[in-house]
Amino acid sequence: MAKKPQQPMSPQLRKQLHHASQQIKSGNATAVQSGLVLLSRKHPNIPLIFDLLTSCNNEMGRHEEAVIAGKRAIELDPKNQDTRIRYAMALQAFGQYEQALVECERALYLQPEFLQAYKTILSIHTDTANHPKCIETLKHIDEIIAKRELDPTEYMGITLNKARLSPKPLDPEPVIKELAPLAENESLPAGFRIIAYHQLGRLSDVIKEYDQAMSYWIKGNELNKPKWNPDIHSKYIDKLIQCWKGIEKVPTSTNNFDSSRLIFITGMMRSGTSMTEQMIAQLPTVTPGGEMNAITRAVFPFESVPNPLGGQVLPITRLIYNQRVVNKMAALASTLYNEVAQEGIVTDKQPHNMYMIPIISRMFPGCKIIHCARDAQDNCLSNFQQHFARSYPHTHDFYWLGRYHADYSRMMDSWRELPELEFLDLQYEETVADPETQSKRVCEFIGQPWSEDILNFHTSSRTVRTASRDQVRKPIYQSSVKRHTRYADHLAPLREGLGIDQG
């Protein structure tokens, strides 16, 4: 079938797409995503629309949609190496590493010394911990940059990838020396600088320069620090908890979907959700879904009260959830779970499903919920140290994190009291201390036979597409337990937010 000719673009459309491009570059992908979808339907043969939609969805964490858009962009403009690399990056984010490498090679065929292609290859090999290939790719990059003056932004990107490769196979101290002045360079994009500060903090921690590490993390979190109000958030959580007292008044789904094959793994970010899913995923009957947005997508069209802080909409209007609505939400979400696997167990490890547990229990009666918990100070410190792909405003401030965790704790206490809920608490510290015993608890809870493969989850080729992807490729380690004691002198605001007596 011959490729349809590209549609010409009107000046108005060019202006729209330029605006969308600027918004995506500024971190406002959410603001233009729906508009780009409408434009893609109206102009199905303009590759730039699909190219922008690829980047937009990737920024929003909608990696499958990004891959679909990227594939269409390449079909329309197969000789555009930049478009092909953005498609490769979408494939990488979706965990399709082999195909992503193929697209990079195709881009290199179009432009043999295309630096962005080699940078993407380096990133993919870093994701998959293929250190020999990383070193080989770095040599190619060095050969290219030796022939020309490197743009500071390009140099930053390469150096950040070196940071990801440290402390193994690259020594951290030379990387720190190379990266530190780039982080301080105010002419570079703020997004790159933020990532650089977080990497500098991590590497300083590795070499046990703890005060210096904290200084870097604070700088990273203060740069472009978003607004967030813990008092408003607490009141919103009050309404959520109050809404679901007397949950039996909300009907359960009467759809034919087998809810017993769903396992929701939830809790605070950085509490062990990725590790737990990766362990369970070693069972032959389990297909890992990763951080799915099935529940939030199902709830969003029906919940009429916006989040006052502009974040995720929560189910706080109980009168909305009648039989018809619950059935419809369950049908919407189950379609997404069936896309992961038509049979057997599917896991959804979206941490923010912790807010949705009451409605999940009505949409999918008989599902199982594993709540991953961790020492509060360790958990909050880990959030503060982590640069997330998406914006989580509360993670930029220790006091905010403490308040957020306190609200999360009282919310989970309320959910444990809900009737007809199959719920398991899994403590991070207990899991890393005795993974065999705790994984057997999990297997008993989900009704599956235990396997020794669970203990070797770090060798699995199963895909992990979250901030924890590097950690779950390592054997279980206990070095993160009581890690906050190294930084005790800096954590007074966190302890205040948590309500910990500091006397």
Protein Blocks (a to p, Z undefined) as FASTA:
>chain_A
ZZdddddddfklmmmmmmmmmmmmnopmmmmmmmmmmmmmmmmmbfklmmmmmmmmmmno
pamlmmmmmmmmmmmmmmlmklmmmmmmmmmmnopamlmmmmmmmmmmmmmmlmklmmmm
mmmmmmnopaklmmmmmmmmmmmmmmpccdfklmmmmmmmmmmmpcbfbdfklmmmmmmm
mmmmmkbcfklmmmmmmmmmmmmmmnopaklmmmmmmmmmmgopacddfklmmmmmmmmm
mmmgoklmpccdfbfbdfklpccdeddehiopmmmmmmmmmpmkbccebjafklmmmmmm
mmmbdcfklpacddfbfklmcfklmmmmmmmmmmmmmmmpmgdjdddfbfklmmmmmmmm
mmmghiacddddddfklmmmmmmmpccfbdcfklmpfklmmmmmmmmmmmmmmmmmpghi
acddddfklmmmmmmlmmmmmmmmnopacdfklmmmmmpcbdcdbfklmmmmpccdfklg
oklmmmmmmmmmmmmmnopafZZ
